[in-house]
């Protein structure tokens, strides 16, 4: 897997030993209090990869 060419000044390497900040900042005022329901994804049909056949 190749890494994209990112500017190290704008995207410094991640230090896994660095502490995680407690306050990730306030959310935007337009952010809703609750998230909408996730859309229902269609199930694969018979014969498609990952499809499940009905019992006979």
Backbone bond lengths (Angstrom), bond angles and torsions (degrees), N, CA, C in turn:
res aa  C-N    CA-C-N  psi(-1)  N-CA   C-N-CA  omega(-1)  CA-C   N-CA-C  phi
1 X - - - 1.454 - - 1.523 107.94 -
2 X 1.291 117.74 131.11 1.456 120.97 -177.44 1.524 109.88 -97.09
3 X 1.306 115.15 153.35 1.457 121.71 178.15 1.525 108.84 -94.80
4 X 1.340 117.48 139.57 1.464 118.73 176.78 1.528 109.59 -68.30
5 X 1.313 115.92 156.31 1.462 120.81 178.12 1.526 108.70 -80.93
6 X 1.347 116.23 94.44 1.457 121.17 -179.88 1.522 109.60 -103.27
7 X 1.312 115.39 146.58 1.457 121.28 177.62 1.526 108.77 -71.43
8 X 1.353 118.84 116.46 1.464 119.95 -177.55 1.528 113.47 -64.84
9 X 1.329 117.95 -19.45 1.465 120.01 176.23 1.530 110.53 -72.79
10 X 1.335 115.99 -38.03 1.459 120.58 -178.59 1.532 110.99 -86.74
11 X 1.322 117.88 -34.10 1.458 122.92 -178.92 1.528 108.60 -126.48
12 X 1.346 117.34 82.65 1.462 118.53 -179.45 1.530 110.45 -68.23
13 X 1.329 117.64 157.06 1.466 119.71 178.66 1.529 110.77 -60.85
14 X 1.323 116.76 147.86 1.459 122.13 179.98 1.524 108.75 -82.52
15 X 1.328 115.96 130.76 1.459 121.74 177.08 1.525 107.85 -99.72
16 X 1.343 118.40 108.07 1.468 119.95 -177.19 1.526 113.19 -64.34
17 X 1.338 118.21 -18.43 1.463 119.66 179.82 1.528 112.10 -89.41
18 X 1.328 118.15 -5.34 1.459 121.30 -179.92 1.527 110.03 -71.48
19 X 1.338 117.77 142.06 1.469 119.60 179.45 1.526 111.24 -68.79
20 X 1.314 115.59 151.24 1.459 122.14 178.62 1.520 108.06 -88.50
21 X 1.331 118.75 130.17 1.466 119.11 -179.49 1.523 111.43 -65.28
22 X 1.358 116.04 144.12 1.468 121.21 179.63 1.519 111.77 -72.85
23 X 1.332 117.36 -36.53 1.454 121.31 -176.39 1.525 108.95 -113.07
24 X 1.339 117.65 104.80 1.466 119.04 -179.62 1.527 113.41 -79.49
25 X 1.311 117.71 17.24 1.467 126.02 179.62 1.521 110.86 87.55
26 X 1.289 114.96 164.67 1.458 120.50 -178.89 1.521 110.69 -76.11
27 X 1.331 115.15 151.57 1.455 120.36 176.28 1.520 109.91 -77.08
28 X 1.298 115.20 159.33 1.452 121.39 177.17 1.532 109.12 -61.89
29 X 1.339 118.44 146.04 1.474 120.16 178.11 1.528 112.72 -59.74
30 X 1.336 118.03 -23.57 1.458 120.48 -179.93 1.533 112.68 -81.53
31 X 1.334 117.76 -5.45 1.467 121.17 -177.83 1.525 109.33 -70.86
32 X 1.342 117.86 125.69 1.472 119.62 178.86 1.533 110.73 -71.09
33 X 1.355 115.48 157.13 1.465 120.06 179.12 1.526 111.04 -69.79
34 X 1.313 117.41 -34.10 1.464 120.95 179.90 1.519 109.06 -124.67
35 X 1.303 115.10 153.48 1.465 120.14 178.60 1.521 110.03 -88.33
36 X 1.324 117.97 150.77 1.468 119.70 176.73 1.528 109.86 -70.71
37 X 1.316 115.92 161.15 1.466 121.45 177.57 1.523 109.52 -60.97
38 X 1.307 116.21 144.87 1.460 120.96 178.23 1.530 108.95 -70.69
39 X 1.336 118.06 142.27 1.465 119.55 178.65 1.528 110.51 -67.92
40 X 1.321 115.55 149.08 1.455 120.88 178.43 1.522 107.90 -80.68
41 X 1.322 115.34 124.99 1.460 119.73 179.50 1.522 109.56 -87.78
42 X 1.331 117.52 139.16 1.465 119.09 178.99 1.520 110.60 -66.55
43 X 1.334 115.22 144.12 1.458 120.05 177.13 1.520 108.83 -82.20
44 X 1.343 116.80 148.75 1.464 118.21 178.48 1.524 110.43 -65.00
45 X 1.312 115.58 141.96 1.458 120.38 179.84 1.519 111.39 -80.42
46 X 1.315 115.85 172.20 1.461 120.64 -179.90 1.528 109.27 -63.59
47 X 1.314 116.18 135.02 1.443 121.31 179.53 1.524 113.29 90.06
48 X 1.342 117.60 -13.54 1.446 120.01 176.98 1.526 109.52 -84.65
49 X 1.300 116.22 158.20 1.461 120.52 179.31 1.524 109.26 -60.42
50 X 1.318 116.19 128.83 1.455 120.84 179.18 1.509 113.03 85.03
51 X 1.327 118.30 0.48 1.455 121.56 179.64 1.528 111.62 -72.09
52 X 1.319 116.19 149.83 1.456 121.22 178.51 1.514 107.86 -111.41
53 X 1.326 116.01 130.60 1.463 119.85 179.55 1.521 109.74 -82.92
54 X 1.301 116.29 145.87 1.456 121.63 175.66 1.521 109.53 -71.42
55 X 1.345 117.45 144.39 1.480 118.08 177.83 1.525 111.04 -64.61
56 X 1.306 116.23 146.74 1.473 120.94 -178.16 1.501 112.26 -77.22
